[in-house]
């Protein structure tokens, strides 16, 4: 899903009638649409990267402390550590 392209599916998987083997998808859109898809995916990835980078920078002290103290940490324990107040 994206703001620009919406929640559309552009590729549909083709299957042979009698064989259970996937075939190459057919492209049912123009080269311009393909470029828009590539651009939108790139923007989404860059936005996610920037958000993660900001979170890591905000929590840097906690993450460094964690790396010095523990070798392995599981989900709930990590969430608790990152949300606790100083």
C-alpha positions, 0 to 999 in steps of 0.5 A: 500500500502506498499513498501514491499507488494505493492498495493495488496488485500489479503482478498476478501469478500464472499457473499451468492448468495441470502442473503445480509449477509457478510460471513467470508473472505477466506484466499488466502495466506500462513502463511508466507504471513500473518506474512509479512502482520502483520510485514508490518502493524506494521512498517507502524503504528510505522512510523506514530506514530514516525512522529506524535510524532515528529510533536507534539514535534516540536509544543509543545509550540504552542499546550500548548498555544492552550490548555490554551486558547481554549477548542475547535478548528476547522481544519482551525484554527488549521492549521493556528496556527501551521503554523504561524511563531514565 
